[in-house]
Amino acid sequence: MRLSYALLLLFISTVACADNSSYEFGGHTKFRIVGQSYPDDSLFHDLVGSSSVDTVGELRLNFSTKSELLSFHADYQLIALRSEFLLAGVPNDDRRLFDFTKTNNVSDDSAILHRLDRFWVGYAGEKAVVRFGRQALSWGNGFFFAPMDLVNPFDPTTIDTEYKSGDDMLYVQYLRESGDDVQGAVVFRRDPLSGDLESDEATVALKYHGFAGENEYDVLVAESYDSTVIGIGGARSIGGAIWRGDIVFTDSDSDSYVEVVTNLNYSWTWGGRNVSGAVEYYYNGLDRHYVAGSMSIEMSPLWMLTPTLISNVDDPSGLFQLVTNYSLSDNMTFLGSLNIPLGSNGTEFGGADSGIPNRYLSSDVGLFAQLAWYF
């Protein structure tokens, strides 16, 4: 580990000493409050009462430097949180290659931690890109569900999707003369019990992105968590709308299944306001079919309103979210959401069975409010 740090610092020094090097520094602070209510027959009601309030404060500092061919990027986070369910909300690096997270002042319901969420060095030539270290990777054509996104995909109900958590990996990309490109990634992970690096915990993936006329396509081949993954996907224009989709086959020791996601995205003007709408279907490869839809409505140049519905059509149950994003100034925004679960007890969103008679993993109306300041 010390050798890795030394090599990274040597690379940073090399980039910084280059005659044509440039620097960027910025970041943000965010303060978030999440309120959640629970029905009387909820297991959470037994644990915390009729409601809970979680608070999170975050400082993020982003630094990057680059020369003609070399680059370095680091994002530092300082996080203070208070939560009724603390263990579920504290980030850690137990499974990552590098331990860049330090947690302090942990109590039953609060913690303070600081960490590096990005920390990578890279080379970028005319056709080739190579990066090593903690970084984020997003693949696939899904809006809400992303079976081709093998590394830290967002939960479909996530409200703040500005930053995806980074993972420790080697990433390469090669650009062909045709405009097609080949991307590869090796994500290093540790065994959760022994703490040792294990090949059957890693993800090794190769993805080809190409063009066929005005259409785009993706081909994925990967070995992830000791499972073979093969995927194809693409996007094309249909009458002013964009149709996207992925089909992903996974073969593991215990099972084999096919996931399917497809969506349609269209933008138009409605009542003098700009609107972008999307509808998506997802089959999880086992026993569940989902349909999700959203509309982003530009209420004013500073205010976006986005109603979203995510539904399990087999239960049936769903989650309705009304998300608002308002720009308070050039460097300050408010992000809020009203979350309403739909469905009866025993359904996915209405409240799954807890294993305890007459007790469910259910919740009622929830509120999300976040104020962010950027610098």
C-alpha positions as CSV (number, residue, x, y, z in Angstrom):
1,M,0.0,0.0,0.0
2,R,2.8,2.4,0.9
3,L,4.5,1.6,-2.4
4,S,1.3,2.5,-4.3
5,Y,1.0,5.8,-2.5
6,A,4.6,6.6,-3.3
7,L,4.1,5.8,-7.0
8,L,1.0,8.0,-7.1
9,L,2.8,10.9,-5.4
10,L,5.7,10.5,-7.9
11,F,3.2,10.7,-10.8
12,I,1.5,13.8,-9.3
13,S,4.9,15.5,-9.0
14,T,5.8,14.7,-12.6
15,V,2.5,16.2,-13.8
16,A,2.8,19.3,-11.6
17,C,6.4,20.0,-12.8
18,A,5.5,19.9,-16.5
19,D,5.9,23.3,-18.2
20,N,2.4,23.3,-19.7
21,S,0.5,21.9,-16.7
22,S,-2.8,23.4,-15.6
23,Y,-4.8,23.1,-12.4
24,E,-8.5,23.1,-11.4
25,F,-9.9,23.4,-7.9
26,G,-13.5,23.5,-6.8
27,G,-16.1,21.7,-4.8
28,H,-19.3,22.0,-2.9
29,T,-21.0,21.8,0.5
30,K,-24.3,20.0,0.9
31,F,-26.7,19.8,3.8
32,R,-29.4,17.1,3.6
33,I,-32.5,16.2,5.7
34,V,-34.4,13.1,5.1
35,G,-37.7,12.6,6.9
36,Q,-39.6,9.3,6.8
37,S,-42.8,8.1,8.4
38,Y,-43.8,4.5,9.2
39,P,-47.2,2.8,9.6
40,D,-48.1,1.0,12.9
41,D,-47.5,-2.5,11.4
42,S,-44.0,-1.6,10.1
43,L,-41.0,-3.2,11.7
44,F,-39.3,0.2,11.4
45,H,-42.1,1.6,13.6
46,D,-41.1,-0.9,16.3
47,L,-37.5,0.2,16.1
48,V,-37.6,4.0,15.8
49,G,-41.3,5.0,16.3
50,S,-43.7,6.6,13.9
51,S,-41.0,8.7,12.1
52,S,-37.3,9.2,11.7
53,V,-35.2,12.2,10.6
54,D,-31.7,11.7,9.1
55,T,-29.2,14.6,8.5
56,V,-26.1,14.6,6.4
57,G,-23.5,17.4,6.0
58,E,-20.9,17.1,3.3
59,L,-17.8,19.0,2.1
60,R,-16.4,17.9,-1.2
61,L,-13.1,19.3,-2.6
62,N,-12.2,18.5,-6.2
63,F,-8.6,19.0,-7.5
64,S,-7.2,18.1,-10.9
65,T,-4.0,18.9,-12.7
66,K,-2.9,17.9,-16.2
67,S,-0.2,18.4,-18.7
68,E,-0.2,17.5,-22.4
69,L,-0.4,13.7,-21.8
70,L,-0.6,13.1,-18.1
71,S,-3.3,13.9,-15.5
72,F,-4.2,13.5,-11.9
73,H,-7.6,13.9,-10.1
74,A,-8.5,13.8,-6.4
75,D,-11.9,14.4,-4.7
76,Y,-11.9,14.6,-0.9
77,Q,-15.0,14.2,1.2
78,L,-15.7,15.2,4.8
79,I,-19.0,13.8,5.9
80,A,-21.0,14.2,9.2
81,L,-24.2,12.2,9.5
82,R,-26.8,11.4,12.0
83,S,-29.1,8.5,11.2
84,E,-31.6,6.2,12.9
85,F,-30.1,3.4,10.8
86,L,-26.5,4.4,10.9
87,L,-24.8,1.2,9.9
88,A,-26.6,1.3,6.5
89,G,-25.4,4.8,5.7
90,V,-21.7,4.9,6.6
91,P,-19.4,4.5,3.5
92,N,-16.4,2.2,3.9
93,D,-13.6,0.7,1.8
94,D,-13.7,-2.8,3.2
95,R,-13.9,-4.4,-0.3
96,R,-11.9,-1.8,-2.3
97,L,-8.2,-2.1,-3.2
98,F,-7.2,1.1,-1.3
99,D,-8.4,2.1,2.2
100,F,-9.1,5.8,1.6
101,T,-11.9,6.1,4.3
102,K,-11.3,7.0,7.9
103,T,-14.3,7.0,10.3
104,N,-14.2,9.0,13.6
105,N,-16.5,9.7,16.5
106,V,-18.9,6.9,15.8
107,S,-21.8,6.6,18.2
108,D,-25.2,4.8,18.1
109,D,-26.7,7.3,15.7
110,S,-23.9,9.6,14.4
111,A,-20.5,9.5,12.7
112,I,-17.9,11.8,11.2
113,L,-15.7,10.5,8.4
114,H,-13.4,11.7,5.7
115,R,-12.3,9.9,2.5
116,L,-11.1,10.1,-1.0
117,D,-13.9,9.4,-3.5
118,R,-11.7,10.0,-6.5
119,F,-7.9,9.5,-6.7
120,W,-6.5,8.5,-10.0
121,V,-3.6,9.1,-12.4
122,G,-4.0,9.0,-16.1
123,Y,-2.5,9.2,-19.6
124,A,-4.5,10.6,-22.5
125,G,-2.9,10.4,-26.0
126,E,-4.5,11.0,-29.4
127,K,-6.3,7.7,-29.4
128,A,-5.6,6.0,-26.1
129,V,-6.7,6.7,-22.5
130,V,-5.3,4.9,-19.4
131,R,-6.4,5.7,-15.8
132,F,-5.5,3.9,-12.6
133,G,-7.0,4.5,-9.2
134,R,-10.3,5.4,-7.6
135,Q,-12.7,6.5,-10.3
136,A,-16.3,6.1,-11.5
137,L,-17.5,4.1,-14.5
138,S,-21.0,4.1,-16.0
139,W,-22.1,1.8,-18.9
140,G,-25.4,1.0,-20.4
141,N,-28.5,2.6,-21.8
142,G,-31.0,2.4,-18.9
143,F,-32.4,5.5,-17.2
144,F,-33.7,3.9,-14.0
145,F,-32.4,0.3,-14.3
146,A,-28.9,-0.4,-15.7
147,P,-28.0,-4.1,-16.0
148,M,-25.0,-3.3,-18.1
149,D,-23.6,-1.0,-15.4
150,L,-21.6,-3.5,-13.5
151,V,-19.7,-1.1,-11.1
152,N,-21.7,0.7,-8.4
153,P,-25.0,1.4,-10.3
154,F,-27.4,3.9,-8.8
155,D,-30.5,2.7,-7.0
156,P,-33.5,3.5,-9.3
157,T,-34.9,5.6,-6.4
158,T,-31.8,7.7,-5.8
159,I,-32.6,11.4,-5.8
160,D,-29.1,13.1,-5.8
161,T,-27.2,11.4,-8.7
162,E,-24.6,14.1,-9.2
163,Y,-21.7,11.8,-8.1
164,K,-21.4,8.0,-8.3
165,S,-19.2,6.5,-5.6
166,G,-15.7,5.7,-7.0
167,D,-14.1,2.2,-7.2
168,D,-10.5,1.2,-7.5
169,M,-9.8,0.1,-11.0
170,L,-7.6,0.2,-14.1
171,Y,-9.5,1.8,-17.0
172,V,-8.4,1.9,-20.7
173,Q,-10.0,3.3,-23.8
174,Y,-8.9,3.2,-27.4
175,L,-10.6,5.4,-30.1
176,R,-10.7,4.0,-33.7
177,E,-10.5,6.0,-36.9
178,S,-14.2,5.3,-37.5
179,G,-15.2,6.9,-34.3
180,D,-15.9,3.6,-32.6
181,D,-14.1,3.0,-29.3
182,V,-13.1,0.1,-27.1
183,Q,-13.2,0.4,-23.3
184,G,-11.8,-2.0,-20.8
185,A,-11.9,-2.1,-17.0
186,V,-10.4,-4.2,-14.2
187,V,-12.1,-3.5,-10.8
188,F,-10.1,-4.8,-7.9
189,R,-12.1,-6.1,-4.8
190,R,-11.3,-7.8,-1.5
191,D,-13.0,-10.7,0.1
192,P,-15.4,-9.3,2.7
193,L,-14.3,-11.9,5.3
194,S,-10.6,-12.3,4.8
195,G,-9.8,-8.8,3.4
196,D,-7.6,-10.4,0.7
197,L,-7.8,-9.5,-3.0
198,E,-9.6,-12.2,-4.7
199,S,-10.1,-12.8,-8.5
200,D,-13.6,-14.1,-8.0
201,E,-14.6,-10.8,-6.3
202,A,-13.2,-8.7,-9.2
203,T,-14.8,-7.4,-12.4
204,V,-12.9,-7.6,-15.7
205,A,-14.9,-6.1,-18.5
206,L,-14.5,-5.1,-22.2
207,K,-17.1,-3.0,-24.1
208,Y,-17.2,-2.0,-27.7
209,H,-19.2,1.1,-28.7
210,G,-19.8,1.5,-32.4
211,F,-21.9,3.4,-35.0
212,A,-24.0,1.9,-37.7
213,G,-25.2,4.8,-39.8
214,E,-27.1,7.1,-37.4
215,N,-27.5,4.2,-34.9
216,E,-25.2,3.3,-32.0
217,Y,-24.6,-0.1,-30.5
218,D,-22.7,-1.6,-27.5
219,V,-21.2,-5.1,-27.1
220,L,-20.1,-6.1,-23.5
221,V,-18.1,-9.2,-22.4
222,A,-17.2,-9.4,-18.7
223,E,-16.3,-11.6,-15.8
224,S,-17.9,-10.1,-12.7
225,Y,-18.0,-11.7,-9.2
226,D,-17.1,-15.0,-10.8
227,S,-20.0,-14.8,-13.2
228,T,-19.8,-14.5,-17.0
229,V,-21.7,-11.5,-18.4
230,I,-22.5,-10.9,-22.0
231,G,-24.5,-7.9,-23.2
232,I,-25.7,-6.1,-26.3
233,G,-27.4,-2.7,-26.5
234,G,-28.0,0.3,-28.6
235,A,-29.8,3.5,-29.4
236,R,-31.5,5.0,-32.4
237,S,-33.8,7.9,-33.3
238,I,-37.4,7.2,-34.0
239,G,-39.6,10.1,-35.1
240,G,-37.8,12.6,-33.0
241,A,-37.6,10.3,-30.0
242,I,-34.6,8.3,-28.8
243,W,-35.1,4.6,-28.3
244,R,-32.4,2.8,-26.2
245,G,-32.1,-0.7,-24.7
246,D,-29.8,-3.4,-23.4
247,I,-30.0,-7.2,-23.2
248,V,-27.6,-8.8,-20.6
249,F,-27.0,-12.5,-20.1
250,T,-25.4,-13.6,-16.8
251,D,-24.1,-17.1,-16.1
252,S,-23.1,-18.0,-12.6
253,D,-22.5,-21.2,-10.7
254,S,-26.0,-21.1,-9.2
255,D,-28.1,-19.6,-12.0
256,S,-28.3,-18.2,-15.5
257,Y,-30.7,-15.4,-16.5
258,V,-31.3,-12.7,-19.0
259,E,-32.1,-9.1,-18.1
260,V,-33.8,-6.7,-20.5
261,V,-34.2,-2.9,-20.3
262,T,-35.6,-0.6,-23.0
263,N,-36.7,3.0,-22.9
264,L,-38.1,5.8,-25.0
265,N,-37.1,9.5,-24.4
266,Y,-38.8,12.5,-26.1
267,S,-38.6,16.2,-25.6
268,W,-41.3,18.8,-26.5
269,T,-42.8,22.1,-25.6
270,W,-46.0,22.1,-23.6
271,G,-47.8,25.2,-22.6
272,G,-44.8,27.3,-23.4
273,R,-42.6,25.1,-21.2
274,N,-39.8,22.7,-22.2
275,V,-40.6,19.1,-21.2
276,S,-38.5,15.9,-21.5
277,G,-40.3,12.6,-20.9
278,A,-39.0,9.0,-20.6
279,V,-40.7,5.7,-20.1
280,E,-38.8,2.5,-19.4
281,Y,-39.4,-1.3,-19.1
282,Y,-37.1,-3.6,-17.2
283,Y,-37.1,-7.4,-16.6
284,N,-34.7,-8.5,-13.9
285,G,-34.2,-11.9,-15.4
286,L,-35.8,-13.8,-12.6
287,D,-39.4,-13.0,-11.7
288,R,-40.1,-9.3,-11.8
289,H,-41.2,-6.8,-14.4
290,Y,-40.9,-3.1,-13.8
291,V,-42.2,0.0,-15.6
292,A,-40.9,3.5,-14.8
293,G,-41.7,6.9,-16.2
294,S,-40.8,10.5,-15.6
295,M,-41.3,14.0,-17.0
296,S,-38.9,16.9,-16.4
297,I,-40.8,20.1,-16.7
298,E,-39.1,23.5,-16.9
299,M,-41.4,25.5,-14.8
300,S,-39.1,28.5,-15.2
301,P,-35.4,28.9,-16.3
302,L,-34.4,28.4,-12.7
303,W,-37.0,25.7,-11.6
304,M,-37.3,22.1,-12.8
305,L,-40.2,19.8,-11.6
306,T,-39.9,16.1,-12.2
307,P,-42.7,13.7,-11.3
308,T,-41.6,10.0,-11.4
309,L,-43.3,6.7,-11.0
310,I,-41.4,3.4,-10.5
311,S,-43.6,0.3,-10.4
312,N,-43.4,-3.4,-10.0
313,V,-46.2,-4.6,-12.2
314,D,-46.2,-8.1,-10.7
315,D,-47.1,-7.1,-7.1
316,P,-48.5,-4.6,-8.1
317,S,-46.7,-1.8,-6.1
318,G,-44.8,1.3,-6.8
319,L,-43.1,4.5,-5.6
320,F,-44.1,8.0,-6.7
321,Q,-41.5,10.7,-6.4
322,L,-42.1,14.4,-7.0
323,V,-38.6,16.0,-7.4
324,T,-38.0,19.7,-7.5
325,N,-34.7,21.4,-8.4
326,Y,-34.4,25.1,-8.0
327,S,-31.4,27.3,-8.7
328,L,-31.3,29.9,-5.8
329,S,-28.3,31.7,-7.3
330,D,-25.3,31.1,-9.6
331,N,-23.7,28.8,-7.1
332,M,-26.6,27.6,-4.8
333,T,-29.3,25.0,-5.5
334,F,-32.2,23.4,-3.7
335,L,-33.1,19.8,-4.4
336,G,-36.2,18.3,-2.8
337,S,-38.5,15.3,-3.2
338,L,-41.8,14.0,-1.9
339,N,-41.8,10.2,-1.9
340,I,-45.0,8.2,-1.6
341,P,-45.0,4.4,-1.6
342,L,-47.9,2.6,-3.3
343,G,-49.1,-0.9,-2.6
344,S,-50.4,-3.2,0.0
345,N,-48.5,-5.1,2.7
346,G,-46.4,-7.9,1.3
347,T,-45.5,-6.1,-1.9
348,E,-42.1,-4.7,-2.8
349,F,-42.8,-1.0,-2.4
350,G,-45.9,-1.3,-0.1
351,G,-43.8,-3.3,2.4
352,A,-42.2,-6.7,2.1
353,D,-42.7,-9.4,4.7
354,S,-40.1,-9.0,7.6
355,G,-40.3,-12.7,8.7
356,I,-42.1,-11.6,11.8
357,P,-45.9,-12.2,11.9
358,N,-47.9,-9.1,11.0
359,R,-44.8,-6.9,10.7
360,Y,-43.6,-5.5,7.3
361,L,-40.6,-3.6,6.0
362,S,-42.9,-0.7,5.1
363,S,-42.9,3.0,5.1
364,D,-45.3,5.9,4.6
365,V,-44.7,9.3,3.0
366,G,-41.0,10.5,3.0
367,L,-39.4,13.9,2.4
368,F,-36.0,14.7,1.0
369,A,-34.5,18.3,1.2
370,Q,-31.0,19.3,0.2
371,L,-29.2,22.6,0.0
372,A,-26.0,22.8,-2.1
373,W,-23.4,25.5,-2.5
374,Y,-20.8,25.3,-5.2
375,F,-17.4,27.0,-5.4
